[in-house]
Structures are given as structure tokens and as C-alpha cells.
Amino acid sequence: MSREFVFGVDLDGVVADFIAGLKPIAAEWRGVPVESLPDEVSYGFAEWKLGGKRGYDDLHRYALKERRLFETLLVINGAAASLRRLSRQGVRIRIITHRLYIPWFHRQAVNQTVEWLEKNGIPYWDLCFMAAKSSVDAHVYVEDSPGNIQLLRKAGRKVIVMRNSTNRHLKGPAAESWREVEEWVKVERRRSGGGARR
């Protein structure tokens, strides 16, 4: 039996700095100074006054199609190096992301994602575009979306919260940095014996 240990990794808000990347595009979209939009936001960006879900969806489509958002996001500090170290140690990196959010733009979302991962040297064996993340097996997960964290935990999965302004109300385990995520993964791998979950 394989002893491979699988680490389920979200992208936006975990590896890619989605809030910082979307903020200047949102300011341009609204026609306001970028400094007028707060960095501290809740899930859905109500603080940016986008006009509810419809307004966010319109912005998201524009950011993806016209500004190639998924190809231009900055990597969260330490994420790529931590993932490379874990990969070298035999951890199977399984990217699980819900980037197929906007209908009719799936090809662009997938292409931009693959280009971004390669350009930034982020190792992975599996790339899963899934809304229902608990449907994708892994030994442990890292996630920032409050809804996804709650669903993973409800399904009995081990998940660490990548802290940001959208999820500070959630209980740990949680991490403020990728060094903390990396150490947590190592501990969980030792606890599990590195056994496989496919």
C-alpha cells in the first residue's frame, strides 16, 4: 500500500493573494481611489460596495476576462517555498480550488491558473476545480473560506484555517503564516504515519 500523504491546498486567499489582487481592479471598476477601499473585508467584499452578489459577479468576470486576474495575482509570502519543501519531503500537493465560478469563462480560468502555478514554481500533482471540496480526498487541508472550512469540518476532515479578515471568527487550528501551515502539515503527517488517502 502507498504511504503517500495528500495535502489539499486551496489557492485564493491561501497561496494567491486574492484580496490584494482584486482591490485595484475593484477601485478601477467603481471609479474610486484604491486607498478608499479597506483591506479588512468580509467574505463577499461588502465593504467595497460592489452592489451585492450581482455586482461582485460582474467585477469577477471583468477581472478574469479583461485583467487576467488569476494569472497576475501575487503569491502569499512563503507559500511557494513551503509547498516546494513539503513536496520534496514526499507530500502529495493536491490543489483544490473553486475557480470555475463564472459561467462561460472556464477555459480562461483554467488556463490562467495553470500558467500562474507554473510561473511561480508551485508544485502539485493534482489540480481539482471543485466547489464541494470535501468531495476531494486528502489527509489534511488548508483553506480560508469560512463556508468551506465549516463544510470540511462537518465532513470530519482536518483543516487548518489560513487567517485573514474573512475568517477570524473561526476556531483553530489556524495559521498566520505559511511556516505555521508547513509545521502543522508535518505534525499531522507524523501522526498519520504518512498513510495514503485517495
MIZAKOL-762981 format. One record per residue (C-alpha): residue number from 0; residue in one letter; x, y, z. Coordinates in nm, 2 decimals. Example, Ala and Ser with C-alpha at 12.3 -4.5 7.8 and 13.67 -1.06 7.14 Angstrom:
num_residu_px_py_pz
0_A_1.23_-0.45_0.78 $
1_S_1.37_-0.11_0.71 $
end
This chain:
num_residu_px_py_pz
0_M_0.00_0.00_0.00 $
1_S_0.12_0.35_-0.08 $
2_R_0.24_0.57_0.21 $
3_E_0.17_0.89_0.02 $
4_F_0.04_1.17_0.23 $
5_V_-0.20_1.41_0.05 $
6_F_-0.23_1.78_0.13 $
7_G_-0.54_1.96_-0.01 $
8_V_-0.45_2.32_-0.08 $
9_D_-0.69_2.60_-0.17 $
10_L_-0.55_2.88_-0.39 $
11_D_-0.73_3.21_-0.35 $
12_G_-0.66_3.36_0.00 $
13_V_-0.42_3.07_0.08 $
14_V_-0.15_3.06_-0.19 $
15_A_-0.26_3.35_-0.41 $
16_D_-0.32_3.70_-0.25 $
17_F_-0.68_3.73_-0.39 $
18_I_-0.78_4.03_-0.18 $
19_A_-0.48_4.24_-0.27 $
20_G_-0.50_4.14_-0.64 $
21_L_-0.87_4.22_-0.68 $
22_K_-0.86_4.55_-0.48 $
23_P_-0.71_4.78_-0.75 $
24_I_-0.93_4.63_-1.01 $
25_A_-1.24_4.69_-0.79 $
26_A_-1.13_5.05_-0.74 $
27_E_-1.09_5.09_-1.12 $
28_W_-1.43_4.92_-1.17 $
29_R_-1.60_5.16_-0.92 $
30_G_-1.41_5.47_-1.03 $
31_V_-1.27_5.54_-0.68 $
32_P_-0.92_5.58_-0.53 $
33_V_-0.77_5.24_-0.44 $
34_E_-0.69_5.37_-0.09 $
35_S_-1.06_5.43_-0.03 $
36_L_-1.12_5.05_-0.03 $
37_P_-1.04_4.88_0.30 $
38_D_-0.80_4.59_0.33 $
39_E_-1.01_4.44_0.60 $
40_V_-1.31_4.28_0.43 $
41_S_-1.57_4.01_0.50 $
42_Y_-1.64_3.72_0.26 $
43_G_-1.81_3.87_-0.04 $
44_F_-1.65_4.21_-0.01 $
45_A_-1.95_4.40_0.12 $
46_E_-1.71_4.67_0.25 $
47_W_-1.62_4.76_-0.11 $
48_K_-1.98_4.85_-0.20 $
49_L_-1.99_4.64_-0.52 $
50_G_-2.37_4.61_-0.53 $
51_G_-2.42_4.27_-0.38 $
52_K_-2.37_3.93_-0.54 $
53_R_-2.46_4.06_-0.89 $
54_G_-2.21_4.34_-0.86 $
55_Y_-1.94_4.11_-0.74 $
56_D_-2.01_3.86_-1.02 $
57_D_-1.98_4.14_-1.28 $
58_L_-1.65_4.25_-1.13 $
59_H_-1.52_3.90_-1.11 $
60_R_-1.60_3.84_-1.48 $
61_Y_-1.43_4.16_-1.58 $
62_A_-1.12_4.09_-1.36 $
63_L_-1.08_3.74_-1.51 $
64_K_-1.15_3.83_-1.87 $
65_E_-1.00_4.18_-1.91 $
66_R_-0.73_4.19_-1.64 $
67_R_-0.63_3.82_-1.64 $
68_L_-0.67_3.81_-1.26 $
69_F_-0.58_3.45_-1.20 $
70_E_-0.25_3.49_-1.40 $
71_T_-0.14_3.81_-1.22 $
72_L_-0.20_3.75_-0.85 $
73_L_0.09_3.78_-0.62 $
74_V_0.19_3.47_-0.42 $
75_I_0.13_3.49_-0.05 $
76_N_0.46_3.53_0.14 $
77_G_0.63_3.19_0.19 $
78_A_0.36_2.98_0.02 $
79_A_0.56_2.86_-0.28 $
80_A_0.88_2.78_-0.08 $
81_S_0.68_2.59_0.18 $
82_L_0.50_2.39_-0.08 $
83_R_0.83_2.31_-0.25 $
84_R_0.98_2.19_0.07 $
85_L_0.68_1.97_0.15 $
86_S_0.68_1.83_-0.20 $
87_R_1.05_1.74_-0.17 $
88_Q_0.97_1.55_0.15 $
89_G_0.72_1.33_-0.03 $
90_V_0.39_1.52_0.05 $
91_R_0.15_1.50_-0.25 $
92_I_0.02_1.85_-0.32 $
93_R_-0.34_1.84_-0.43 $
94_I_-0.47_2.18_-0.54 $
95_I_-0.85_2.22_-0.47 $
96_T_-0.99_2.54_-0.59 $
97_H_-1.34_2.68_-0.68 $
98_R_-1.22_2.90_-0.97 $
99_L_-1.49_2.78_-1.22 $
100_Y_-1.72_3.05_-1.06 $
101_I_-1.82_3.24_-1.37 $
102_P_-2.02_3.06_-1.64 $
103_W_-1.87_3.06_-1.99 $
104_F_-1.52_3.16_-1.87 $
105_H_-1.39_2.82_-1.76 $
106_R_-1.12_2.79_-2.02 $
107_Q_-0.97_3.12_-1.93 $
108_A_-0.99_3.04_-1.55 $
109_V_-0.82_2.70_-1.60 $
110_N_-0.55_2.84_-1.84 $
111_Q_-0.47_3.13_-1.62 $
112_T_-0.44_2.91_-1.32 $
113_V_-0.20_2.66_-1.48 $
114_E_0.01_2.95_-1.61 $
115_W_0.02_3.11_-1.27 $
116_L_0.12_2.78_-1.09 $
117_E_0.40_2.71_-1.34 $
118_K_0.53_3.07_-1.34 $
119_N_0.55_3.08_-0.97 $
120_G_0.71_2.74_-0.93 $
121_I_0.43_2.59_-0.72 $
122_P_0.45_2.21_-0.72 $
123_Y_0.13_2.00_-0.75 $
124_W_0.03_1.65_-0.86 $
125_D_-0.34_1.71_-0.88 $
126_L_-0.54_2.01_-0.99 $
127_C_-0.91_1.99_-0.89 $
128_F_-1.16_2.26_-0.98 $
129_M_-1.44_2.19_-0.72 $
130_A_-1.70_2.38_-0.52 $
131_A_-1.76_2.08_-0.29 $
132_K_-1.41_2.05_-0.16 $
133_S_-1.49_1.77_0.09 $
134_S_-1.56_1.55_-0.22 $
135_V_-1.19_1.56_-0.29 $
136_D_-0.99_1.33_-0.06 $
137_A_-0.68_1.45_0.13 $
138_H_-0.53_1.38_0.47 $
139_V_-0.53_1.75_0.56 $
140_Y_-0.65_2.07_0.40 $
141_V_-0.56_2.44_0.42 $
142_E_-0.85_2.68_0.34 $
143_D_-0.96_3.04_0.41 $
144_S_-1.32_3.04_0.31 $
145_P_-1.54_3.02_0.62 $
146_G_-1.81_2.82_0.44 $
147_N_-1.56_2.57_0.30 $
148_I_-1.39_2.53_0.64 $
149_Q_-1.72_2.46_0.81 $
150_L_-1.82_2.21_0.54 $
151_L_-1.48_2.03_0.56 $
152_R_-1.50_2.01_0.93 $
153_K_-1.86_1.89_0.92 $
154_A_-1.74_1.61_0.69 $
155_G_-1.48_1.51_0.95 $
156_R_-1.18_1.65_0.76 $
157_K_-0.87_1.80_0.93 $
158_V_-0.84_2.16_0.81 $
159_I_-0.62_2.45_0.91 $
160_V_-0.75_2.80_0.87 $
161_M_-0.53_3.04_0.68 $
162_R_-0.61_3.35_0.87 $
163_N_-0.74_3.67_0.70 $
164_S_-1.01_3.92_0.77 $
165_T_-1.28_3.69_0.64 $
166_N_-1.23_3.41_0.89 $
167_R_-1.10_3.55_1.22 $
168_H_-1.42_3.44_1.40 $
169_L_-1.35_3.07_1.33 $
170_K_-1.18_2.84_1.58 $
171_G_-0.84_2.69_1.51 $
172_P_-0.62_2.52_1.42 $
173_A_-0.52_2.83_1.23 $
174_A_-0.21_2.98_1.09 $
175_E_-0.10_3.34_1.03 $
176_S_0.19_3.23_0.80 $
177_W_0.30_2.95_0.57 $
178_R_0.57_2.85_0.82 $
179_E_0.29_2.76_1.06 $
180_V_0.10_2.57_0.79 $
181_E_0.41_2.38_0.70 $
182_E_0.48_2.28_1.06 $
183_W_0.12_2.17_1.11 $
184_V_0.13_1.95_0.80 $
185_K_0.45_1.79_0.92 $
186_V_0.29_1.71_1.26 $
187_E_-0.02_1.57_1.10 $
188_R_0.18_1.36_0.86 $
189_R_0.38_1.21_1.15 $
190_R_0.05_1.14_1.34 $
191_S_-0.10_0.96_1.04 $
192_G_0.22_0.76_0.97 $
193_G_0.21_0.91_0.62 $
194_G_-0.07_0.67_0.51 $
195_A_-0.25_0.71_0.19 $
196_R_-0.59_0.85_0.13 $
197_R_-0.70_0.87_-0.23 $
end
